[in-house]
Amino acid sequence: MTAWLTEAVPRGRIAAFRTLVYLFVAADLVVFTPWVRTRVDVPGDLYQPLLIGRLLPLPTPTPALVGVVFWALLVTALLAATGRAHRLLGWTVFALYFEWMIVAMSYGKVDHDRFALLVALAVLPTAGRARHGDPTRTEAGGWALRVTQISVICTYFLAAWAKFRFGGLDWANGSVLARAIIRRGTDLADLIAQVPHLLIVAQFGILAFELLSPLVFVLPARWRTMTVGFFYSFHLVTIATITISFAPHLVAMTSFLALEKVRPVVFVRRLLGRPPPRPPTAPATAPLSPAPAPDPSSTAPA
């Protein structure tokens, strides 16, 4: 089990994953969750912090608090995306984004698509130094990616458990997708809804997919990649039909992919007409000096 949890991965994969995650955090603030800043406009009595917010305890959000968290998180996330000071900046980003999520989810609605991203932010500071394109393998980085992968799969499996807990098989036999299409469906969803019994079949399929998702860990590498591709296609259909985005979850799910093959720095250099940077290599060892030739005079007969 320990060997599986700490399976070594290239440091270049850690560098790419780190850059992607921290850039998404910065984008999340201004694209996906800018509405968090409006939470301070509602009465403080409506703030019902999550359990962790009550245990710490965290203060009731104010305009000053949310403003400081927003700007500090935006700056530190962009700096952390460079890979420098990975521990200091990484822990700072995690703490600030954690508070950002407490504010966002303490007004009656909790989104489960951010669980894996929060886990990734918590473990990335432990992954060690990493450079893009570095083929050197690291067990610390492998542990960080494995824990993120487990959290991704837990998001699916625990979602199925919640469906059985609160709805049982009635969830699959009910009108869950039909209500979602009525509320926020697209033209594509309207076409699908016209096919008899297709939505019921889809609901059973969703349950089966979520319950069987842990099998991804026992599949051969090739099949595992194809399965992760199926996960992405599932969310693509979700966005195209009922406009529900799992963007944070999709970013965390890249922990399954060989991100070290993606070299944005090389791509930008080629656009600018500059040679790509040389990949890190092991230090060269000094060549052995040839043995000195024997002195003929020392071997001549007396």
Buried (B, 14 or more C-beta within 10 A) or exposed (E): EEEEEBBBBBBBBBBBBBBBBBBBBBBBBEEBBEEBBEBBEEEEEEBEBEEEBEEEEBEBBEEEBBEEBBEBBBBBBBBBBEBEEBEEBBBBBBBBBBBBBBBBBBBEEEBBBBBBBBBBBBBBBBBBBBBBBBEBBBBBBBBBBBBBBBBBBBBBBBBBEEBBEEEEEEBBEBEBBBEBBEEEBBEEBEEBBEEEEEBBEBBEEBBEBBBEBEEBEEEEEEEBBEBBEEBBEBBEBBBEBBEEEBBBBBBBBBBBBBBBEBBEBBEEBEEEEEEEEEEEEEEEEEEEEEEEEEEEEEEEEE
